[in-house]
Amino acid sequence: MKVEQQVVDEIVTQLQKLEFGSLLITVHNGKVTQVDCTEKRRLNK
């Protein structure tokens, strides 16, 4: 599977922004179709 540079750049950008959380990459028919970023934030008590 060859991934377009634009997709790689978007994934790297999202990873660099993420401090705590997850990055979900959805693939359909061998192509990345969606990138979901969920950031976790802890509130001080």
PDB file of N, CA, C and O in Angstrom:
ATOM      1  N   MET A   1       0.845  -1.182   0.000  1.00  0.00           N
ATOM      2  CA  MET A   1       0.000   0.000   0.000  1.00  0.00           C
ATOM      3  C   MET A   1       0.886   1.239   0.000  1.00  0.00           C
ATOM      4  O   MET A   1       1.761   1.382   0.853  1.00  0.00           O
ATOM      5  N   LYS A   2       0.659   2.127  -0.950  1.00  0.00           N
ATOM      6  CA  LYS A   2       1.391   3.383  -1.014  1.00  0.00           C
ATOM      7  C   LYS A   2       0.490   4.492  -0.472  1.00  0.00           C
ATOM      8  O   LYS A   2      -0.662   4.632  -0.880  1.00  0.00           O
ATOM      9  N   VAL A   3       1.038   5.270   0.450  1.00  0.00           N
ATOM     10  CA  VAL A   3       0.273   6.343   1.084  1.00  0.00           C
ATOM     11  C   VAL A   3       0.728   7.672   0.496  1.00  0.00           C
ATOM     12  O   VAL A   3       1.926   7.932   0.380  1.00  0.00           O
ATOM     13  N   GLU A   4      -0.239   8.515   0.125  1.00  0.00           N
ATOM     14  CA  GLU A   4       0.078   9.823  -0.443  1.00  0.00           C
ATOM     15  C   GLU A   4       0.785  10.691   0.597  1.00  0.00           C
ATOM     16  O   GLU A   4       0.507  10.602   1.792  1.00  0.00           O
ATOM     17  N   GLN A   5       1.691  11.520   0.128  1.00  0.00           N
ATOM     18  CA  GLN A   5       2.471  12.376   1.022  1.00  0.00           C
ATOM     19  C   GLN A   5       1.576  13.312   1.822  1.00  0.00           C
ATOM     20  O   GLN A   5       1.873  13.610   2.979  1.00  0.00           O
ATOM     21  N   GLN A   6       0.493  13.778   1.226  1.00  0.00           N
ATOM     22  CA  GLN A   6      -0.441  14.668   1.929  1.00  0.00           C
ATOM     23  C   GLN A   6      -1.030  13.970   3.154  1.00  0.00           C
ATOM     24  O   GLN A   6      -1.198  14.591   4.204  1.00  0.00           O
ATOM     25  N   VAL A   7      -1.342  12.691   3.020  1.00  0.00           N
ATOM     26  CA  VAL A   7      -1.897  11.922   4.134  1.00  0.00           C
ATOM     27  C   VAL A   7      -0.843  11.746   5.222  1.00  0.00           C
ATOM     28  O   VAL A   7      -1.135  11.913   6.407  1.00  0.00           O
ATOM     29  N   VAL A   8       0.371  11.411   4.824  1.00  0.00           N
ATOM     30  CA  VAL A   8       1.469  11.253   5.788  1.00  0.00           C
ATOM     31  C   VAL A   8       1.700  12.564   6.535  1.00  0.00           C
ATOM     32  O   VAL A   8       1.868  12.566   7.754  1.00  0.00           O
ATOM     33  N   ASP A   9       1.707  13.673   5.806  1.00  0.00           N
ATOM     34  CA  ASP A   9       1.915  14.986   6.424  1.00  0.00           C
ATOM     35  C   ASP A   9       0.825  15.295   7.447  1.00  0.00           C
ATOM     36  O   ASP A   9       1.114  15.823   8.521  1.00  0.00           O
ATOM     37  N   GLU A  10      -0.425  14.970   7.121  1.00  0.00           N
ATOM     38  CA  GLU A  10      -1.538  15.228   8.042  1.00  0.00           C
ATOM     39  C   GLU A  10      -1.406  14.385   9.306  1.00  0.00           C
ATOM     40  O   GLU A  10      -1.644  14.877  10.409  1.00  0.00           O
ATOM     41  N   ILE A  11      -1.033  13.131   9.152  1.00  0.00           N
ATOM     42  CA  ILE A  11      -0.862  12.250  10.308  1.00  0.00           C
ATOM     43  C   ILE A  11       0.263  12.756  11.202  1.00  0.00           C
ATOM     44  O   ILE A  11       0.111  12.797  12.423  1.00  0.00           O
ATOM     45  N   VAL A  12       1.380  13.139  10.611  1.00  0.00           N
ATOM     46  CA  VAL A  12       2.519  13.651  11.380  1.00  0.00           C
ATOM     47  C   VAL A  12       2.133  14.942  12.099  1.00  0.00           C
ATOM     48  O   VAL A  12       2.491  15.130  13.261  1.00  0.00           O
ATOM     49  N   THR A  13       1.408  15.829  11.423  1.00  0.00           N
ATOM     50  CA  THR A  13       0.970  17.086  12.032  1.00  0.00           C
ATOM     51  C   THR A  13       0.086  16.824  13.247  1.00  0.00           C
ATOM     52  O   THR A  13       0.266  17.444  14.295  1.00  0.00           O
ATOM     53  N   GLN A  14      -0.862  15.910  13.106  1.00  0.00           N
ATOM     54  CA  GLN A  14      -1.753  15.590  14.219  1.00  0.00           C
ATOM     55  C   GLN A  14      -0.991  14.967  15.385  1.00  0.00           C
ATOM     56  O   GLN A  14      -1.279  15.265  16.544  1.00  0.00           O
ATOM     57  N   LEU A  15      -0.021  14.105  15.087  1.00  0.00           N
ATOM     58  CA  LEU A  15       0.783  13.488  16.145  1.00  0.00           C
ATOM     59  C   LEU A  15       1.618  14.522  16.892  1.00  0.00           C
ATOM     60  O   LEU A  15       1.782  14.428  18.108  1.00  0.00           O
ATOM     61  N   GLN A  16       2.144  15.505  16.170  1.00  0.00           N
ATOM     62  CA  GLN A  16       2.964  16.539  16.804  1.00  0.00           C
ATOM     63  C   GLN A  16       2.133  17.416  17.733  1.00  0.00           C
ATOM     64  O   GLN A  16       2.643  17.898  18.744  1.00  0.00           O
ATOM     65  N   LYS A  17       0.870  17.629  17.408  1.00  0.00           N
ATOM     66  CA  LYS A  17      -0.020  18.449  18.236  1.00  0.00           C
ATOM     67  C   LYS A  17      -0.502  17.703  19.477  1.00  0.00           C
ATOM     68  O   LYS A  17      -0.855  18.326  20.478  1.00  0.00           O
ATOM     69  N   LEU A  18      -0.519  16.388  19.417  1.00  0.00           N
ATOM     70  CA  LEU A  18      -1.134  15.564  20.451  1.00  0.00           C
ATOM     71  C   LEU A  18      -0.195  15.344  21.628  1.00  0.00           C
ATOM     72  O   LEU A  18       0.916  14.842  21.463  1.00  0.00           O
ATOM     73  N   GLU A  19      -0.655  15.727  22.827  1.00  0.00           N
ATOM     74  CA  GLU A  19       0.143  15.495  24.028  1.00  0.00           C
ATOM     75  C   GLU A  19      -0.332  14.235  24.749  1.00  0.00           C
ATOM     76  O   GLU A  19       0.478  13.383  25.114  1.00  0.00           O
ATOM     77  N   PHE A  20      -1.653  14.118  24.953  1.00  0.00           N
ATOM     78  CA  PHE A  20      -2.264  12.928  25.545  1.00  0.00           C
ATOM     79  C   PHE A  20      -3.517  12.615  24.742  1.00  0.00           C
ATOM     80  O   PHE A  20      -4.341  13.502  24.519  1.00  0.00           O
ATOM     81  N   GLY A  21      -3.672  11.397  24.312  1.00  0.00           N
ATOM     82  CA  GLY A  21      -4.871  11.031  23.569  1.00  0.00           C
ATOM     83  C   GLY A  21      -4.599   9.929  22.571  1.00  0.00           C
ATOM     84  O   GLY A  21      -3.706   9.102  22.755  1.00  0.00           O
ATOM     85  N   SER A  22      -5.396   9.935  21.500  1.00  0.00           N
ATOM     86  CA  SER A  22      -5.245   8.886  20.501  1.00  0.00           C
ATOM     87  C   SER A  22      -5.476   9.434  19.101  1.00  0.00           C
ATOM     88  O   SER A  22      -6.159  10.439  18.904  1.00  0.00           O
ATOM     89  N   LEU A  23      -4.885   8.741  18.140  1.00  0.00           N
ATOM     90  CA  LEU A  23      -5.042   9.068  16.729  1.00  0.00           C
ATOM     91  C   LEU A  23      -5.547   7.806  16.050  1.00  0.00           C
ATOM     92  O   LEU A  23      -4.865   6.781  16.055  1.00  0.00           O
ATOM     93  N   LEU A  24      -6.732   7.874  15.470  1.00  0.00           N
ATOM     94  CA  LEU A  24      -7.359   6.728  14.820  1.00  0.00           C
ATOM     95  C   LEU A  24      -7.313   6.942  13.314  1.00  0.00           C
ATOM     96  O   LEU A  24      -7.814   7.947  12.812  1.00  0.00           O
ATOM     97  N   ILE A  25      -6.719   6.006  12.599  1.00  0.00           N
ATOM     98  CA  ILE A  25      -6.602   6.086  11.145  1.00  0.00           C
ATOM     99  C   ILE A  25      -7.522   5.028  10.549  1.00  0.00           C
ATOM    100  O   ILE A  25      -7.362   3.836  10.812  1.00  0.00           O
ATOM    101  N   THR A  26      -8.492   5.472   9.740  1.00  0.00           N
ATOM    102  CA  THR A  26      -9.449   4.564   9.112  1.00  0.00           C
ATOM    103  C   THR A  26      -9.027   4.307   7.673  1.00  0.00           C
ATOM    104  O   THR A  26      -8.735   5.236   6.921  1.00  0.00           O
ATOM    105  N   VAL A  27      -8.999   3.026   7.302  1.00  0.00           N
ATOM    106  CA  VAL A  27      -8.579   2.621   5.959  1.00  0.00           C
ATOM    107  C   VAL A  27      -9.706   1.823   5.309  1.00  0.00           C
ATOM    108  O   VAL A  27     -10.260   0.911   5.923  1.00  0.00           O
ATOM    109  N   HIS A  28     -10.044   2.167   4.064  1.00  0.00           N
ATOM    110  CA  HIS A  28     -11.028   1.422   3.271  1.00  0.00           C
ATOM    111  C   HIS A  28     -10.406   1.096   1.924  1.00  0.00           C
ATOM    112  O   HIS A  28      -9.885   1.979   1.242  1.00  0.00           O
ATOM    113  N   ASN A  29     -10.459  -0.156   1.548  1.00  0.00           N
ATOM    114  CA  ASN A  29      -9.914  -0.607   0.262  1.00  0.00           C
ATOM    115  C   ASN A  29      -8.468  -0.182   0.067  1.00  0.00           C
ATOM    116  O   ASN A  29      -8.066   0.188  -1.037  1.00  0.00           O
ATOM    117  N   GLY A  30      -7.688  -0.234   1.142  1.00  0.00           N
ATOM    118  CA  GLY A  30      -6.266   0.067   1.046  1.00  0.00           C
ATOM    119  C   GLY A  30      -5.917   1.540   1.015  1.00  0.00           C
ATOM    120  O   GLY A  30      -4.761   1.890   0.782  1.00  0.00           O
ATOM    121  N   LYS A  31      -6.895   2.420   1.246  1.00  0.00           N
ATOM    122  CA  LYS A  31      -6.633   3.859   1.240  1.00  0.00           C
ATOM    123  C   LYS A  31      -7.089   4.476   2.552  1.00  0.00           C
ATOM    124  O   LYS A  31      -8.131   4.109   3.095  1.00  0.00           O
ATOM    125  N   VAL A  32      -6.298   5.419   3.055  1.00  0.00           N
ATOM    126  CA  VAL A  32      -6.676   6.143   4.268  1.00  0.00           C
ATOM    127  C   VAL A  32      -7.844   7.050   3.911  1.00  0.00           C
ATOM    128  O   VAL A  32      -7.746   7.883   3.009  1.00  0.00           O
ATOM    129  N   THR A  33      -8.949   6.881   4.626  1.00  0.00           N
ATOM    130  CA  THR A  33     -10.138   7.681   4.335  1.00  0.00           C
ATOM    131  C   THR A  33     -10.463   8.688   5.430  1.00  0.00           C
ATOM    132  O   THR A  33     -11.213   9.639   5.208  1.00  0.00           O
ATOM    133  N   GLN A  34      -9.889   8.472   6.626  1.00  0.00           N
ATOM    134  CA  GLN A  34     -10.233   9.359   7.738  1.00  0.00           C
ATOM    135  C   GLN A  34      -9.160   9.300   8.805  1.00  0.00           C
ATOM    136  O   GLN A  34      -8.570   8.249   9.058  1.00  0.00           O
ATOM    137  N   VAL A  35      -8.914  10.450   9.432  1.00  0.00           N
ATOM    138  CA  VAL A  35      -8.000  10.530  10.567  1.00  0.00           C
ATOM    139  C   VAL A  35      -8.745  11.239  11.690  1.00  0.00           C
ATOM    140  O   VAL A  35      -9.135  12.398  11.549  1.00  0.00           O
ATOM    141  N   ASP A  36      -8.943  10.535  12.811  1.00  0.00           N
ATOM    142  CA  ASP A  36      -9.632  11.102  13.973  1.00  0.00           C
ATOM    143  C   ASP A  36      -8.633  11.291  15.102  1.00  0.00           C
ATOM    144  O   ASP A  36      -7.891  10.374  15.452  1.00  0.00           O
ATOM    145  N   CYS A  37      -8.624  12.485  15.664  1.00  0.00           N
ATOM    146  CA  CYS A  37      -7.726  12.786  16.767  1.00  0.00           C
ATOM    147  C   CYS A  37      -8.574  13.088  18.003  1.00  0.00           C
ATOM    148  O   CYS A  37      -9.441  13.961  17.975  1.00  0.00           O
ATOM    149  N   THR A  38      -8.312  12.358  19.084  1.00  0.00           N
ATOM    150  CA  THR A  38      -9.011  12.574  20.348  1.00  0.00           C
ATOM    151  C   THR A  38      -7.983  12.972  21.393  1.00  0.00           C
ATOM    152  O   THR A  38      -7.067  12.209  21.699  1.00  0.00           O
ATOM    153  N   GLU A  39      -8.141  14.166  21.934  1.00  0.00           N
ATOM    154  CA  GLU A  39      -7.190  14.651  22.927  1.00  0.00           C
ATOM    155  C   GLU A  39      -7.799  14.542  24.316  1.00  0.00           C
ATOM    156  O   GLU A  39      -8.951  14.915  24.533  1.00  0.00           O
ATOM    157  N   LYS A  40      -7.023  14.034  25.238  1.00  0.00           N
ATOM    158  CA  LYS A  40      -7.448  13.907  26.632  1.00  0.00           C
ATOM    159  C   LYS A  40      -6.869  15.074  27.421  1.00  0.00           C
ATOM    160  O   LYS A  40      -5.703  15.434  27.259  1.00  0.00           O
ATOM    161  N   ARG A  41      -7.691  15.652  28.268  1.00  0.00           N
ATOM    162  CA  ARG A  41      -7.229  16.738  29.137  1.00  0.00           C
ATOM    163  C   ARG A  41      -7.616  16.415  30.562  1.00  0.00           C
ATOM    164  O   ARG A  41      -8.762  16.065  30.845  1.00  0.00           O
ATOM    165  N   ARG A  42      -6.663  16.533  31.449  1.00  0.00           N
ATOM    166  CA  ARG A  42      -6.933  16.301  32.871  1.00  0.00           C
ATOM    167  C   ARG A  42      -7.123  17.649  33.551  1.00  0.00           C
ATOM    168  O   ARG A  42      -6.353  18.587  33.346  1.00  0.00           O
ATOM    169  N   LEU A  43      -8.148  17.715  34.347  1.00  0.00           N
ATOM    170  CA  LEU A  43      -8.429  18.942  35.083  1.00  0.00           C
ATOM    171  C   LEU A  43      -7.834  18.821  36.470  1.00  0.00           C
ATOM    172  O   LEU A  43      -7.970  17.787  37.125  1.00  0.00           O
ATOM    173  N   ASN A  44      -7.176  19.874  36.918  1.00  0.00           N
ATOM    174  CA  ASN A  44      -6.603  19.879  38.266  1.00  0.00           C
ATOM    175  C   ASN A  44      -7.721  19.933  39.288  1.00  0.00           C
ATOM    176  O   ASN A  44      -8.715  20.636  39.104  1.00  0.00           O
ATOM    177  N   LYS A  45      -7.551  19.180  40.373  1.00  0.00           N
ATOM    178  CA  LYS A  45      -8.577  19.152  41.428  1.00  0.00           C
ATOM    179  C   LYS A  45      -8.456  20.344  42.325  1.00  0.00           C
ATOM    180  O   LYS A  45      -9.235  20.489  43.267  1.00  0.00           O
TER     181      LYS A  45
END
